[in-house]
Amino acid sequence: MSTELRRLRNYIDGEFRDAADGRTTEVVNPATGEAYATAPLSGAADVDAAMAAAAAAFPAWRDETPAARQRALLKIADAFEERAEELIAAEVENTGKPIGLTRSEEIPPMVDQIRFFAGAARMLEGRSAGEYMEGMTSIVRREPVGVCAQVAPWNYPMMMAVWKFAPALAAGNTVVLKPSDTTPASTVLIAEIIGSILPKGVFNVVTGDRDTGRLMVEHHTPAMASITGSVRAGMSVAESASKDLKRVHLELGGKAPVVVFEDLDSAAIAKAVEDISVAGFFNAGQDCTAATRVLVQEGIHDEFVAALAKAAAETKTGQPDDEDVLYGPLNNPNQLKQVSGFIERLPAHAKVESGGHQVGEKGYFYAPTVVSGLKQDDEIIQNEVFGPVITVQSFTDEAQAIEWANGVDYALASSVWTKDHARAMRLSKALDFGCVWINTHIPLVAEMPHGGFKKSGYGKDLSAYGFEDYTRIKHVMTSLGE
């Protein structure tokens, strides 16, 4: 007996709608491999409608006082807390993540981030007012850019939606947001929550595939396109946006180096192994900042690898309701194939210290994996795996550590593990990454910027810097003459 699939719908101009042509895609729970819902496969007519709604709503939302926008965002944050269990259920079905970790590690920071940007709404100001020419006064206005086309990824569907809409709305923009085609459920629920608070048209959600995203980015209405996703997707967005010179905000892939020096004593090594294994395997390694590329100084390399392999062997993956698991499944069959492929293609000099295989026959689970013996030009070192795989290289000295750490196309996040303060400061300067953690890896706070360099993209999420990315600057000069 077949179970009827739940029907997800677009949210456009204050109402839920099916795709104009009725097309849908099936949405699969990655913990079971079974479809549980359908979502609209939105086309040009749906994107047109969402963009028209956002454009119509923009003047009034732009002209609201910062205090009014703040109150709206605070109501949204309160509503997220009140409906947290619904959001958790939707996200778990979206992603297969552990229920307990979704409750403890995602809901609180999401709510905090919305409240942070609610406060930022009242800090939108120019930095200069003065007389720089005789008889003239200049002022700087900081204004919203307009309609924002936003595309969120499948690794953190809820949280990345927050990172997109919260700064955009706080600054006075209107939004058309597209979740990944594999994880639309929590974003559709967010639309229901926000829709009860904001004026119609201010926040819109369209579901669909990469063609839907391309239609959004190429549409003539948005002033800005923002995406979190792969390098390939980011390059495609930048190319599409170039056709009419839209502003682009890109948070793309990562290959975070984790540089561990031999000045650590046994207790510090144990703590580093514990923290790095969690930061590498959390969310099945599907995190652009994951601690998955470890460089260990040769004096402690063997000890460190043995301890890391032991930590991996003791790390559990499994179903969402299992309280003992650190992470759930990979998001989809293609991602499972990608991760497996990296392990299958390992060179002969590499050694799988732990894991290296799929777990179970149901869903897309992969064992926590540690690979040692790798060289700088190996495929698995140079490319993002985006799975629960930690690689280890042995380096000789500080210069080689910096060379290898920086020797990839990605530049999002990094960490340094040492007891030498001066060394930590040298590395924080030398590492070519948007974030450098010292003796920790992966903590994020709303007040600090998140974003990278090189093929990891440009623009910042979170912080006042992320807020300013959703604004434009206007110079106003007035004559003081009669």
C-alpha positions in Angstrom: 0.0 0.0 0.0 1.5 3.3 -1.1 1.6 6.4 1.1 0.4 9.6 -0.4 3.3 12.1 -0.7 3.0 15.5 1.1 2.6 18.4 -1.3 5.0 21.3 -0.9 4.1 24.6 -2.6 5.7 27.9 -3.6 5.1 31.0 -1.5 4.5 34.0 -3.8 2.9 37.3 -3.0 1.5 36.1 0.3 0.0 32.9 -0.8 1.0 29.3 -1.5 0.9 28.2 -5.1 1.7 25.2 -7.3 4.0 25.7 -10.3 2.1 27.4 -13.1 2.6 24.4 -15.4 1.9 21.9 -12.6 5.3 20.3 -12.8 6.8 18.7 -9.6 9.8 16.9 -8.3 9.9 14.2 -5.7 11.7 15.0 -2.4 13.6 12.1 -0.8 14.5 11.6 2.9 18.3 10.7 2.7 18.0 8.6 5.9 15.7 6.2 4.2 16.2 6.8 0.5 12.4 7.1 0.1 10.3 9.9 -1.3 8.1 11.7 1.2 6.9 14.8 -0.6 6.6 16.6 -3.9 7.7 20.2 -4.6 7.0 22.5 -7.5 9.5 22.5 -10.4 9.2 26.2 -10.9 9.6 27.7 -14.4 9.7 31.1 -15.9 6.1 32.0 -15.1 6.7 31.2 -11.4 9.9 33.2 -11.2 8.2 36.1 -13.0 5.4 36.1 -10.5 7.8 36.0 -7.5 10.0 38.8 -8.9 6.9 40.9 -9.7 5.6 40.4 -6.1 9.0 41.3 -4.6 9.4 44.4 -6.8 5.9 45.6 -5.9 6.5 45.2 -2.2 10.0 46.8 -2.2 9.1 50.6 -2.1 6.9 50.2 1.0 9.4 47.8 2.8 12.3 50.1 1.9 10.5 53.1 3.4 9.6 51.4 6.7 11.6 52.8 9.6 14.5 50.7 10.8 12.6 50.2 14.1 9.6 48.7 12.2 11.9 46.3 10.3 13.6 45.4 13.6 10.2 44.6 15.2 9.3 42.4 12.3 12.6 40.4 12.5 12.2 40.0 16.3 8.7 38.6 15.7 10.2 36.2 13.2 12.9 35.1 15.7 10.2 34.6 18.4 8.1 32.6 16.0 11.1 30.3 15.1 11.5 29.6 18.8 7.8 28.9 19.3 7.6 26.6 16.3 11.1 25.1 16.8 9.9 21.5 16.9 8.1 21.9 13.6 11.2 23.3 12.0 13.3 20.5 13.5 11.0 17.9 12.1 11.0 19.4 8.6 14.8 19.8 8.6 15.4 16.2 9.8 13.1 14.9 7.1 15.0 17.2 4.6 18.4 16.1 5.6 18.4 13.0 7.9 20.3 14.9 10.5 20.2 13.8 14.2 17.2 15.3 15.9 19.0 16.2 19.1 21.9 18.0 17.3 19.4 19.8 15.0 17.7 21.1 18.2 20.8 22.1 20.0 23.2 23.2 17.2 20.9 24.8 14.7 17.8 26.4 16.2 19.6 28.5 18.8 22.1 30.1 16.4 19.4 30.7 13.8 17.3 32.6 16.3 20.3 34.5 17.5 21.3 35.4 14.0 17.9 36.8 13.2 17.9 38.9 16.4 21.4 40.1 15.5 20.2 41.4 12.1 17.1 42.9 13.8 19.5 45.0 15.8 21.6 45.8 12.7 18.5 47.2 11.0 18.8 50.2 13.3 22.5 50.7 12.5 22.1 51.5 8.8 24.0 54.8 8.5 26.4 56.6 6.3 29.9 57.3 7.6 30.5 60.9 6.6 28.9 64.3 6.6 31.0 67.4 6.1 32.1 70.2 3.9 34.8 68.9 1.5 34.2 71.8 -1.0 33.6 75.4 -0.1 29.9 76.2 0.0 28.9 72.5 -0.2 27.9 69.8 2.3 28.2 66.2 1.5 26.4 63.3 3.2 26.5 59.5 2.5 23.2 57.5 2.4 23.3 53.8 2.8 20.3 52.2 1.1 18.9 48.8 0.3 19.8 47.4 -3.1 16.3 46.3 -4.1 15.0 42.8 -4.9 17.5 40.0 -4.0 17.5 36.6 -5.7 18.9 34.1 -3.2 19.8 30.4 -3.6 20.4 28.3 -0.5 22.3 24.9 -0.4 21.2 21.5 0.9 23.8 21.0 3.7 22.1 23.5 6.1 18.8 24.4 4.5 17.3 26.2 7.4 20.3 28.0 8.7 21.5 29.1 5.2 18.0 30.5 4.5 18.4 32.6 7.6 21.9 33.8 6.5 20.2 34.9 3.3 17.0 36.5 4.3 17.8 38.1 7.6 20.4 40.7 6.5 18.5 41.3 3.3 15.2 42.1 5.0 16.9 44.0 7.8 18.5 46.3 5.2 15.1 47.0 3.6 15.4 44.6 0.6 12.7 42.2 -0.6 13.6 38.5 -1.3 13.0 35.7 -3.6 14.6 32.6 -2.1 15.1 29.2 -3.7 16.1 26.2 -1.5 17.9 23.2 -3.0 15.7 20.9 -4.9 16.6 18.1 -2.5 15.8 20.0 0.7 12.8 22.4 0.2 10.6 21.3 3.1 12.0 23.5 6.0 12.2 26.6 3.7 8.5 26.2 2.7 7.7 26.1 6.5 9.8 29.2 7.0 7.7 30.9 4.4 4.6 30.0 6.3 6.1 31.4 9.5 7.4 34.6 7.9 4.3 35.1 5.8 2.2 35.6 8.9 4.4 38.5 10.0 5.7 40.4 6.9 3.6 42.2 4.3 2.9 40.2 1.2 5.6 40.1 -1.4 8.4 41.0 0.9 9.5 37.4 1.2 8.9 34.8 -1.5 10.0 31.2 -1.9 10.2 29.3 -5.2 11.3 25.7 -5.3 12.9 24.0 -8.3 16.2 22.8 -9.8 19.3 24.6 -11.1 17.3 25.8 -14.1 15.0 27.6 -11.7 18.0 29.2 -10.0 19.4 30.3 -13.4 16.0 31.9 -14.3 16.1 33.8 -11.0 19.7 35.0 -11.5 19.2 36.0 -15.1 15.9 37.7 -14.4 15.9 41.5 -15.1 14.3 42.4 -11.7 16.8 41.5 -9.0 19.6 44.0 -8.2 21.6 41.3 -6.4 22.1 37.5 -6.6 23.3 35.6 -3.6 24.2 31.9 -3.5 25.7 29.4 -1.1 26.8 26.4 -3.1 29.5 24.7 -5.1 32.3 26.5 -7.0 30.6 25.3 -10.2 27.3 26.8 -9.2 29.0 30.0 -8.1 30.8 30.4 -11.4 27.6 29.8 -13.3 25.8 32.5 -11.2 28.6 35.0 -11.7 28.4 34.4 -15.4 24.6 34.7 -15.6 24.7 37.8 -13.4 27.3 39.5 -15.6 24.8 39.8 -18.4 23.2 42.8 -16.7 25.9 43.5 -14.1 24.0 42.4 -11.0 25.8 42.5 -7.7 26.8 39.0 -6.7 27.4 37.5 -3.3 29.1 34.0 -3.4 29.8 31.7 -0.5 31.3 28.6 -2.2 33.4 25.6 -1.4 36.2 25.0 1.1 39.2 22.8 1.8 40.1 23.9 5.3 43.7 23.2 6.4 44.1 22.1 10.0 47.7 22.7 10.8 48.9 20.9 13.9 52.4 21.6 15.3 54.6 19.2 17.3 54.9 21.5 20.3 51.6 20.1 21.6 51.9 17.8 24.6 50.0 14.6 25.0 47.0 16.2 26.6 46.8 18.9 24.0 47.1 16.3 21.2 44.2 14.4 22.7 42.1 17.6 22.9 43.0 18.5 19.3 42.1 15.0 18.0 38.7 15.2 19.8 37.9 18.7 18.5 39.2 18.0 15.0 37.3 14.7 14.6 34.0 16.5 15.6 34.7 19.4 13.3 35.6 17.1 10.5 32.7 14.6 10.8 29.9 16.9 12.0 27.0 17.0 9.5 28.8 14.2 7.6 31.5 16.6 6.6 29.0 18.4 4.5 30.3 21.8 5.6 32.5 24.2 3.6 34.5 24.9 6.8 34.8 21.2 7.9 38.2 20.2 9.4 38.9 17.6 6.7 42.5 18.5 5.6 44.8 17.9 8.5 48.6 18.7 8.2 50.6 17.4 11.2 54.2 18.1 11.9 56.3 15.0 11.5 57.4 14.7 15.1 53.9 13.8 16.3 52.4 12.5 13.0 52.2 8.8 13.8 50.8 9.4 17.3 48.2 11.8 15.9 47.1 9.6 13.0 46.6 6.6 15.4 44.5 8.7 17.8 42.5 10.2 14.9 41.8 6.8 13.4 40.7 5.6 16.9 38.4 8.6 17.2 36.9 7.9 13.8 36.3 4.3 14.6 34.4 5.4 17.8 32.3 8.0 15.9 28.8 6.8 15.0 26.5 7.7 12.1 22.9 6.5 11.9 19.2 7.3 12.0 17.9 10.7 13.2 16.4 9.4 16.4 19.6 7.7 17.6 20.9 9.9 20.3 24.5 8.4 20.1 25.2 9.5 16.5 27.3 12.5 15.6 26.0 12.8 12.0 23.4 11.5 9.6 23.5 10.5 5.9 25.0 12.2 2.9 22.3 14.3 1.2 21.7 12.4 -2.0 22.8 9.4 -4.1 25.1 11.7 -6.2 26.9 12.9 -3.1 27.3 9.3 -1.9 28.8 8.4 -5.3 31.1 11.4 -5.1 32.5 10.6 -1.7 32.9 6.9 -2.5 34.6 7.8 -5.8 37.3 9.8 -4.0 38.1 6.7 -1.8 38.0 4.3 -4.7 40.5 6.5 -6.7 43.0 6.9 -3.9 46.6 6.5 -5.1 48.7 3.5 -4.0 50.7 5.6 -1.5 47.5 6.5 0.5 46.4 4.4 3.4 42.8 4.2 4.7 43.3 4.2 8.5 39.5 3.9 9.3 36.2 3.7 7.5 36.2 4.1 3.7 32.9 2.4 3.0 29.1 2.9 2.9 27.1 2.1 6.1 23.9 0.0 5.8 21.7 -0.6 2.8 19.0 2.0 3.6 19.8 5.7 3.1 23.1 7.4 2.1 25.3 6.8 5.1 29.1 6.8 4.9 31.5 5.7 7.6 33.8 8.2 9.3 37.0 7.9 7.4 40.7 8.8 7.9 43.2 8.6 5.1 47.0 9.1 5.6 50.1 9.0 3.5 48.9 11.7 1.0 50.8 14.1 -1.2 50.0 17.7 -1.9 49.0 17.1 -5.5 46.7 14.2 -4.8 43.1 14.6 -6.0 41.6 14.2 -2.6 43.9 17.0 -1.2 43.2 19.4 -4.0 39.4 18.9 -4.3 36.5 19.2 -1.9 35.1 15.8 -0.9 32.2 17.2 1.1 31.8 14.0 3.1 33.0 12.4 6.4 36.6 12.0 5.2 39.6 13.5 7.0 42.9 13.4 5.2 46.3 13.7 6.9 49.7 14.9 5.5 53.0 15.1 7.3 55.0 18.4 7.1 58.5 19.2 8.2 58.5 22.9 9.2 56.5 26.0 9.4 57.3 27.1 5.9 56.2 23.9 4.4 53.0 23.9 6.5 52.1 27.3 5.1 53.0 26.4 1.5 50.8 23.2 1.6 48.0 24.9 3.5 47.7 27.7 1.0 48.3 25.3 -2.0 44.7 24.7 -3.0 42.1 26.8 -4.9 39.9 27.2 -1.9 40.3 29.9 0.8 37.4 29.8 3.2 38.5 28.6 6.6 41.6 27.2 8.4 42.9 26.5 11.9 46.3 26.4 13.7 47.0 24.2 16.7 50.1 25.2 18.7 51.2 26.4 22.1 53.5 29.0 20.6 51.6 32.3 20.6 54.1 34.0 18.2 53.7 31.1 15.7 50.0 31.3 15.9 50.1 35.0 15.1 52.5 34.3 12.2 50.2 31.7 10.8 47.1 33.8 11.2 48.8 36.3 8.9 50.3 33.9 6.4 47.2 31.6 5.9 45.3 32.8 2.9 41.8 32.1 4.2 38.8 34.1 5.2 38.9 32.7 8.7 41.7 31.4 10.9 40.9 29.6 14.1 43.6 29.1 16.8 43.4 25.9 18.9 39.8 25.4 17.8 37.9 24.8 14.6 34.4 25.7 13.3 32.8 27.9 15.9 30.8 30.8 14.4 29.2 33.8 16.0 26.7 36.3 14.5 29.0 39.2 15.2 31.9 38.0 13.1 32.1 37.7 9.3 32.1 34.4 7.4 33.4 34.3 3.8 36.4 33.4 1.8 38.8 34.3 -1.0 39.9 32.7 -4.3 37.4 30.0 -5.5 35.6 30.1 -2.1 33.8 33.2 -3.4 33.4 36.8 -2.2 31.1 38.7 0.0 30.5 38.0 3.7 27.8 36.3 5.6 26.9 37.2 9.2 28.2 40.4 11.0 27.9 44.0 10.1 30.0 43.3 7.0 27.4 40.8 5.8 24.7 43.3 6.5 26.5 46.0 4.5 26.7 43.6 1.5 23.0 44.0 1.1 23.2 47.8 0.9 24.4 50.4 -1.6 26.1 53.8 -1.0 24.9 57.1 -2.4 26.6 60.4 -2.2 24.4 63.5 -1.7 25.9 67.0 -2.1 24.0 70.1 -1.4 24.8 73.7 -2.0 24.9 76.0 1.1 24.3 79.1 -1.0 21.1 81.0 -0.9 
